[in-house]
């Protein structure tokens, strides 16, 4: 599997890649996903960004944002971690 696989209807990301970005192990990632405490947002590129996607994942006080190209290769991955403080609402918005 490439890092991210996607088409018009589905997206799959390598659990080890996402767990690493969230700084948790894969078992913890799966548990949080079942509980609904890991959430995500998908944005598709337009114009000069056509063919790219941006995935944003939220878990507790951490936000991870990844941009991938058409092949599913992750081009950028960044994170914001507020430690013990809750993630501010402004970091949950698109853009």
C-alpha positions in Angstrom: 0.0 0.0 0.0 1.2 3.5 -0.7 1.0 5.9 2.2 -2.5 7.0 1.1 -4.8 5.4 -1.4 -7.9 7.3 -2.7 -10.5 7.6 -5.4 -13.7 9.5 -5.7 -15.4 7.6 -2.9 -12.9 6.1 -0.5 -9.6 7.0 1.2 -7.2 4.7 3.0 -4.2 5.7 4.9 -1.5 3.4 6.3 -2.3 3.1 10.0 1.4 3.1 11.0 1.9 6.5 9.2 -1.1 8.1 10.9 -0.4 6.6 14.3 3.2 7.9 14.1 2.0 11.4 13.1 -0.5 11.3 16.1 2.3 10.0 18.3 0.4 6.9 19.4 0.7 3.2 18.5 -1.6 1.5 15.9 -3.6 -0.3 18.6 -4.4 3.0 20.3 -5.3 4.5 16.9 -7.7 1.8 16.2 -9.3 2.0 19.6 -9.7 5.8 19.3 -11.2 5.4 15.8 -13.8 2.9 17.2 -14.6 5.4 20.0 -14.9 8.3 17.6 -12.2 10.3 19.3 -10.0 10.4 16.1 -11.9 12.4 13.5 -10.8 13.8 10.1 -11.6 16.2 7.3 -10.8 15.8 3.6 -10.3 18.7 1.2 -9.7 18.2 -2.5 -7.3 20.5 -4.4 -8.6 22.8 -7.1 -6.8 24.9 -9.7 -3.1 24.5 -9.4 -3.7 22.1 -6.5 -6.0 19.8 -8.6 -5.1 16.1 -8.0 -3.9 16.8 -4.5 -5.8 16.1 -1.3 -5.4 17.5 2.2 -6.3 15.3 5.1 -6.6 16.8 8.6 -6.9 14.5 11.6 -7.9 15.5 15.1 -7.3 13.5 18.3 -7.5 15.1 21.7 -5.2 18.1 21.7 -3.3 17.2 18.5 -4.0 18.1 14.9 -2.2 16.5 12.0 -2.4 17.8 8.5 -1.2 15.9 5.4 -1.1 16.8 1.8 -0.8 14.0 -0.8 -0.3 13.9 -4.5 -2.3 11.9 -7.1 -0.2 8.8 -6.4 -0.9 8.9 -2.7 2.6 10.0 -1.7 2.6 12.3 1.3 4.1 15.6 0.3 3.8 17.4 3.6 2.9 16.4 7.1 2.6 18.9 10.0 1.2 18.7 13.5 0.1 21.1 16.2 0.0 19.7 19.7 -1.4 21.7 22.7 -0.3 19.1 25.3 -2.8 19.0 28.2 -4.8 22.0 26.9 -7.8 21.4 24.5 -7.3 22.1 20.8 -8.7 25.5 20.0 -11.8 25.6 17.9 -10.0 27.7 15.2 -7.7 24.8 14.5 -10.7 22.6 13.6 -11.8 24.8 10.7 -11.0 24.0 7.1 -8.2 25.9 5.4 
